[in-house]
Each structure stands twice: as structure tokens, then as C-alpha cells.
Amino acid sequence: MITNRCLNFLTSARQKRETYVGPWLPEPLQSTGDHADPATEVIQQETMAYGLLVMMERLSPVERAVFVLREALGYTHAEIARVLGKSEDNCRKIYSRAKTKLQTSSGLPSCKSAQAEALAQAFQQAVHTGKFDRFIDLLTEHAVLLSDGGGKVRAAIQPIIGRERIRAFLEGITRKGAFHGVLYQVTLNGQPGLLLIKNGQQAVSMAITFAPHENRTQATHIFLVNNPDKLQHLSHPAKPPRE
């Protein structure tokens, strides 16, 4: 019942996104550190990395349901068939089609916690000093920055592509005070990310996707969520971060 209710919700949500202002990004999931609830632990695993959630937007609701039930929750094709009221063979084909769509989108995004933490720290330093050289060096040449303000706050309405364009964009909005506040390092979708608190409110979250590139691992995508409706559930550590 839950799966089919989600399918109905995804169908209606997809229609709403057709009139959405700028890129639409999913809500980041914050790890709480509480491992007592197995269901909570499942969604906090790196299987549901933020980059993968973004890529899954390219799947149809049924493809996404089959992929999550199989890949994240470990259901068999026979069990998925009973849940969705489809044949087992059909579910196998849907799962295969979903995997193909994700793999042809530059491969499944990898989760590199050490690199994510290094980039988060470099970003904190860049905002503090105004110098983004170290941060930009951790990006691939054709990295992409997506910013989701939902038409409610100022954000880039088109993807920012390329290291130098990302540098110019970040330096520009930093000078205008976009990151005035306190940046906290938090765990989003199983890996390090950042949360900006401004005037006591959640203002921006940042998640990163990585991939091997020229004998080292670099960031390929930066996801900035500015839409306040998608940040209300996030919290920051009690202690302020180190300068």
C-alpha cells in the first residue's frame, strides 16, 4: 500500500515540477547517528547517495519503485511483482531498464566520504577567506553546479558548468553575502555535506558527487539547495564549527 501510494504521489509531483522555477533537486536526507531503527539506517546508507537521488529523477515512478525495492531494500523480483501487481518477468525488465538509464548517465555516482569531507572543509575555508583556489582544484574541468531555490529565494536558474564558471559564480555570490552565517559540516545521504545557518534559519545545504578522473577522484557535481521548504527538517550540531 505504501509503495502504490508513493507511485501516485510521484506522478502528481512530476506534473508540478513542469512549472518549477529553475532546477528541481530532491530534499537531502540527514543522518542522525541513531542506528537503533533499521528502516532509518537503510535510507541513510550510501546506497541512497544524493547524486543517485538526483539521477533517479530521470526514471519513471514505476522504474524508481522497482529500483528502490530491489537495490536499497533487497526485495526479490517475485516480491516486487506481488507488491506492484505485475509479473515477475516484467519487474525484471523494468529493473534492467532503470539500471541502464542510470548507468548511461555517466555511470552510477560514487560516494567518497574522505573526498567529500576534504571538499566541505575547502569550501568552509574559501567562504572564510574569499579564496576558492583549493576548492576549485578539487572539481573536474567540466563539473556542474545546480542550485534549487524553487522561486522562493535567489538561485541560479540554469546549471553552472565548468570550473571557472563555478568559481566566478561562487565568488560573486560570496561577495554579495550569500554565505554570511555559520557553515556546519553535517552528514547528508551518508556522506559529509554542509549546512548554512543564517539568522537562526537553515539557508543552504550542499552535497557533492564524485568520480575517478585522471588518476584521482574529483567532484563532478555540486548540489546547492536553497529552497527553504526543503531545508526545514535539517539540523546542525550543537557546537559551532572550527574556523
C-alpha positions in Angstrom: 0.0 0.0 0.0 2.8 2.4 0.8 4.6 1.7 -2.5 1.5 2.3 -4.5 0.7 5.5 -2.5 4.2 6.7 -3.3 3.6 6.0 -7.0 0.5 8.2 -7.0 2.4 10.9 -5.2 5.4 10.8 -7.6 3.0 11.1 -10.6 1.4 14.2 -9.2 4.8 15.7 -8.1 6.2 15.2 -11.6 3.4 17.3 -13.0 4.1 20.1 -10.5 7.8 20.2 -11.4 6.9 21.1 -15.0 6.3 24.7 -13.8 9.1 24.7 -11.1 11.4 27.7 -11.2 15.0 26.6 -12.0 16.4 23.1 -11.4 14.4 20.7 -9.1 16.5 18.9 -6.5 15.3 16.3 -4.0 15.4 17.0 -0.3 18.7 16.0 1.3 18.4 13.2 3.9 20.3 13.9 7.1 21.9 11.0 9.1 21.1 11.2 12.7 23.7 8.8 14.1 20.9 6.8 15.7 21.3 3.2 14.4 18.5 1.7 16.6 16.0 1.8 13.8 16.8 -0.5 10.8 14.5 1.4 8.5 16.2 4.7 9.2 19.6 3.0 8.7 18.6 1.8 5.2 17.8 5.3 3.9 21.0 6.7 5.5 23.3 4.2 3.8 25.4 5.4 0.9 23.1 3.4 -1.4 20.9 6.4 -1.5 23.7 9.0 -2.1 22.4 12.4 -3.1 23.8 12.2 -6.6 21.9 8.9 -7.1 18.6 10.6 -5.9 19.1 13.3 -8.5 19.7 10.8 -11.2 16.7 8.8 -10.2 14.5 11.7 -11.2 15.1 10.5 -14.8 13.2 7.3 -14.0 9.5 6.9 -14.3 7.6 6.3 -11.0 7.3 2.6 -11.6 11.0 2.3 -12.5 12.0 4.1 -9.4 9.8 2.0 -7.2 11.3 -1.2 -8.6 14.8 0.1 -8.4 14.5 1.1 -4.7 12.7 -2.1 -3.7 15.4 -4.2 -5.3 18.6 -2.1 -4.8 18.0 -0.5 -1.5 15.6 -2.8 0.3 16.7 -6.1 -1.2 13.3 -7.4 -2.3 13.3 -10.3 -4.8 11.7 -9.8 -8.2 8.9 -12.1 -7.1 8.2 -10.0 -4.0 8.3 -6.8 -6.1 5.9 -8.3 -8.6 3.4 -9.0 -5.7 3.7 -5.5 -4.4 3.2 -3.8 -7.7 0.7 -6.3 -9.2 2.9 -7.1 -12.2 4.5 -10.2 -13.5 8.0 -11.2 -12.3 9.4 -11.1 -15.8 8.0 -7.6 -16.2 9.6 -6.4 -13.0 13.0 -7.8 -14.1 12.7 -5.9 -17.4 11.7 -2.7 -15.5 14.7 -3.1 -13.1 17.1 -3.7 -16.0 15.8 -0.7 -17.9 16.2 1.5 -14.8 19.8 0.3 -14.3 20.6 1.1 -17.9 19.2 4.6 -17.7 21.3 5.3 -14.6 24.5 3.7 -16.0 24.2 5.7 -19.2 24.1 8.9 -17.2 27.9 8.9 -16.7 27.7 5.8 -14.5 26.3 5.4 -11.0 27.7 8.2 -8.8 30.3 7.1 -6.3 30.3 8.0 -2.6 33.8 9.1 -1.4 33.4 10.3 2.1 37.1 11.3 2.6 37.0 13.5 -0.6 33.6 14.9 0.4 34.9 15.9 3.8 38.0 17.5 2.2 35.9 19.5 -0.2 33.5 20.5 2.5 36.4 21.8 4.6 37.9 23.6 1.5 34.6 25.3 0.9 34.4 26.5 4.5 37.9 27.9 4.2 37.0 29.5 0.8 34.0 31.3 2.2 36.0 32.4 5.2 39.0 33.8 3.2 37.3 34.6 -0.1 39.8 32.5 -2.0 38.3 29.5 -3.9 41.6 28.1 -5.5 41.8 25.0 -3.3 38.1 24.3 -3.6 38.1 24.6 -7.4 41.1 22.3 -7.7 39.0 19.5 -6.3 36.5 19.8 -9.2 36.7 18.2 -12.6 37.2 20.5 -15.6 33.5 20.1 -16.6 32.0 20.0 -13.1 28.3 21.1 -12.8 26.7 23.2 -10.0 23.0 23.0 -9.6 21.1 25.4 -7.3 17.5 24.9 -6.2 15.7 28.0 -4.9 12.3 27.0 -6.0 11.5 30.5 -7.0 11.3 31.4 -3.3 14.9 32.6 -2.8 17.6 33.8 -5.3 19.4 30.9 -7.0 20.9 30.1 -10.4 18.0 29.1 -12.7 20.4 27.3 -15.1 23.2 24.8 -14.3 26.6 26.3 -13.9 29.1 24.2 -16.0 32.9 24.3 -15.8 35.3 25.0 -13.0 36.0 28.6 -13.9 32.3 29.5 -14.2 31.6 27.8 -10.9 34.5 29.8 -9.4 33.1 33.1 -10.8 29.5 32.2 -9.6 30.6 31.3 -6.0 33.0 34.2 -5.7 30.3 36.6 -6.9 27.5 35.4 -4.5 30.0 35.2 -1.7 30.9 38.9 -2.1 27.2 39.7 -2.0 26.8 37.9 1.4 25.1 34.7 0.2 27.1 32.7 2.7 27.1 35.1 5.6 26.2 33.0 8.6 27.6 29.8 10.1 28.6 26.8 7.9 28.2 23.4 9.7 29.6 20.1 8.4 26.7 17.6 8.5 26.1 14.1 7.1 23.8 14.2 4.2 22.8 10.9 2.5 25.6 9.0 4.2 28.4 11.4 3.4 29.8 14.7 4.5 28.0 17.8 3.4 27.4 21.4 4.5 24.5 23.3 6.1 24.5 27.1 6.3 22.6 28.7 9.2 21.7 32.3 8.6 19.8 34.4 11.2 18.9 31.2 13.0 17.4 29.6 9.9 18.5 26.8 7.6 19.6 28.7 4.4 21.6 26.4 2.2 22.7 22.8 2.1 25.5 21.4 -0.1 26.0 17.8 -1.3 28.7 16.5 -3.7 29.0 13.7 -6.2 32.5 12.3 -7.1 34.0 10.1 -9.8 37.5 8.9 -10.8 39.2 11.4 -13.1 42.8 11.4 -14.4 44.2 9.1 -11.7 42.4 10.9 -8.8 38.9 11.3 -7.5 37.3 14.7 -8.1 33.9 16.3 -7.6 31.7 16.2 -10.7 28.5 17.8 -9.3 27.7 20.3 -6.5 24.1 20.5 -5.4 23.0 23.6 -3.5 19.5 23.5 -2.1 18.3 27.0 -1.1 14.5 26.3 -1.2 13.5 26.8 2.5 10.7 24.3 2.2 13.4 21.6 1.6 15.6 22.5 4.5 13.3 22.8 7.5 13.9 19.2 8.6 17.7 19.6 8.7 19.5 20.4 12.0 23.0 21.4 12.8 25.4 20.3 15.6 25.1 22.0 19.0 28.8 23.1 18.8 29.8 25.6 16.2 32.4 24.5 13.6 36.1 25.3 13.9 37.3 28.4 12.0 
